[in-house]
Amino acid sequence: MSNLVSLLPQPRHQSDQDLVDAVFNVKRTGQQIVSVAKKTVKEVPPYGQRQGFIPRAPEDFGNGGAFPEIHVAQFPLEMGRESSKSKTVALTLETDGKVNYDNLLHQRGQKKNVFSKSSDLVEYKGPIEAEILMKPSEEEELECTEKTKQALEKLVNGKIATARPKQLAETRAPAQYIRYTPQQSAISGAPEAQQRVVRVVETARDPLDPSTFRVKKVPAGAGSPPVPVMHSPPRKLTKDEVKEWYIPPSVSNWENRSGFTIALDKRLAADGRNLIQPTIN
């Protein structure tokens, strides 16, 4: 067999396997494959002989993927492995000796402004002094309380005033007593008419009576003139434009000129469908 292979001429075209071997720089000697690549690839045990084999480094995968039969967390090509950066934050102190917790808040958002102090809510007007943070005195508390009470009473009185009726029941004036002395001529005509005391009382008014004062609405004055609408100067239409704008009158297929409904057979006859002869292939 070897003599026959030596007598055959060299092949003119390379096979696909030869191209693959040339790309990966592999020499074939019979059944044995020897790699001459400069980069050393770790030999992976064949399938079924991987007891005790635990891939840790990227070279353990042999430029391939994970091994499903090995029940260990695997990260081929470092895919899925968390970064080894430590999340421990250095302890820092403020000027007054208190622990500064701003670094904990800056961990997730490096580019964000974090306000962790109560003083950050106050407008900064220079260094805060101890006198500004002192509690108010009793006089200041009473003054502030009185101002708050007056402001609340003003609001409550306004709400109550809006709920009350606008026209309250008028109080009547007290009764007046007048001594009335008739004339002598009236007494001669009626001798029983004598001096008397008259009690004058204001007439009670019904609160439900409509108001006698009527509001007359004055017609509104003339407003600003309307905005003029600018039109192009009139021009005479040509025959082509009249023809384009011509809309033919609609002819009803259901009613005649007298308004009566046309029968179905007459409509089909006028349509001309019965003149079409269907052809069967």
Secondary structure, 3 states (H helix, E strand, C coil): CHHHHHHCCCCCCCCHHHHHHHHCCEEEECCEEEECCCCCCCCCCCCCCCCCCCCCCHHHHCCCCCCCCCCCCCCHHHCCCCCCCCCCCCCCECCCCCECCHHHHCCCCCCCCCCCCHHHHCCCCCCCCCCCCCCCCHHHHHHHHHHHHHHHHHHHHHHHHHHCCCCCCCCCCCCEEEEECCCHHHHHHCCCCCCEEEEECCCCCCCCCCCCCCCCCCCCCCCCCCCCCCCCCCCCCCHHHHHHCCCCCCCCCCECCCCCECCHHHHHHHHCCCCCCCCCC
